[in-house]
Each structure stands twice: as structure tokens, then as C-alpha cells.
Amino acid sequence: MCPLGSPTVALIDDANRGICVCIRNLREFGILDQWMREGLRNGTRCYTPADAEAKAKERPLALQDFYGIFLLYLAGQLTALAILVCEMFLSNMTTSDDEKKRP
């Protein structure tokens, strides 16, 4: 990018050396470690297995856990009964009309 020997290359090299020295000093004095600990306060929670929390919350099932399933079952049975009644009613209406047309 810059021709060799130009003053820009010297400035960039000096800046890079300065940055490296700053980073090395931060690491040696423990400031980088402190920043990492502050930034990752809940870091240990991130490294726990996903099923660890689920195992802690497991409990035996109770009747209340099945209320939703029973409600769906009841809704299905009522829907089936309503369809059966409608079919029987419509069946009686059509057979009575056919019988009336016959001589």
C-alpha cells in the first residue's frame, strides 16, 4: 500500500509497536483478566450442559398435568358426537323425502 521507506510506514510500525506494548502491559498487570471476569459474570452458567437445569426441575407427574390432554380428548369426543347427530338427522331427512316420492 505504502512505498517502502516512506514516513507513513514508519508511523504505522511505531503505532503497531505501541499497541502491542499496551496490550502486553494490560495482560501483565492483570487488567485484561479483570475485564474478562467482569464481562463474563455468568460465563460458568453458559458452560453448563443444557440438560443440567432440566434435571434439577424434574418432578413426578400429577393429575393437573393431564388436564390439557383430557380437555382435548373431551373436545374431540364432543365433536364426533355432534357430527354423528348431524349425520343421523340429515339421514332421516333424506330418507323421509325419498319415501315420500315413492308411490
C-alpha positions in Angstrom: 0.0 0.0 0.0 2.7 2.4 1.0 6.1 2.5 -0.7 9.0 1.2 1.4 10.9 3.8 3.2 8.1 6.3 3.3 7.3 8.1 6.6 3.8 6.5 6.6 5.3 3.0 7.0 7.4 4.2 9.9 4.3 5.7 11.6 2.3 2.6 11.2 5.1 0.4 12.5 5.5 2.7 15.5 1.8 2.6 16.2 1.7 -1.2 16.0 4.6 -1.4 18.4 2.8 0.9 20.7 -0.4 -1.1 20.6 1.5 -4.3 21.2 3.2 -2.8 24.2 -0.1 -1.5 25.6 -1.7 -5.0 25.2 1.3 -6.7 26.8 1.2 -4.3 29.7 -2.6 -4.8 30.2 -2.0 -8.5 30.2 0.9 -8.4 32.6 -0.8 -6.2 35.1 -3.9 -8.4 35.1 -6.2 -5.8 33.7 -7.3 -8.0 30.7 -8.2 -10.8 33.1 -10.2 -8.4 35.2 -12.1 -7.2 32.2 -12.8 -10.8 31.1 -14.2 -11.7 34.6 -16.4 -8.5 34.5 -17.6 -9.2 31.0 -18.3 -12.9 31.7 -20.0 -12.8 35.1 -22.4 -15.6 34.1 -19.8 -17.4 32.0 -19.9 -20.5 34.1 -23.7 -20.8 33.5 -23.0 -20.8 29.8 -20.7 -23.7 30.0 -23.0 -26.0 32.0 -24.8 -28.7 30.0 -28.2 -27.8 28.7 -29.9 -30.8 30.5 -28.4 -29.8 33.9 -31.2 -27.3 34.6 -33.9 -29.7 33.2 -32.7 -32.5 35.6 -33.0 -30.1 38.5 -36.6 -29.2 37.6 -37.9 -32.8 37.1 -40.8 -33.9 39.3 -43.3 -36.7 39.2 -46.4 -36.1 37.1 -49.7 -35.1 38.8 -53.3 -35.2 37.6 -53.2 -31.5 36.9 -50.5 -32.1 34.3 -53.0 -34.0 32.2 -55.9 -31.5 32.3 -55.0 -30.2 28.8 -54.8 -33.6 27.3 -58.2 -34.6 28.9 -59.7 -31.3 27.6 -58.5 -32.1 24.0 -59.9 -35.6 24.3 -63.2 -34.3 25.5 -63.4 -31.7 22.7 -62.7 -34.5 20.1 -65.4 -36.7 21.6 -68.0 -33.9 21.6 -67.1 -33.0 18.0 -67.5 -36.6 17.0 -70.9 -36.8 18.8 -72.1 -33.6 17.1 -71.1 -35.0 13.7 -72.9 -38.2 14.4 -76.1 -36.4 15.4 -75.9 -34.2 12.3 -75.4 -37.3 10.1 -78.3 -39.1 11.7 -80.6 -36.0 11.4 -79.6 -35.5 7.7 -80.0 -39.2 7.0 -83.6 -39.2 8.4 -84.4 -36.1 6.4 -83.2 -37.5 3.1 -84.8 -40.9 3.6 -88.1 -39.4 4.5 -88.0 -37.3 1.4 -87.3 -40.3 -0.8 -90.1 -42.3 0.8 -92.5 -39.5 0.1 -91.6 -39.5 -3.6 -92.2 -43.2 -4.0 -95.8 -44.2 -4.9 
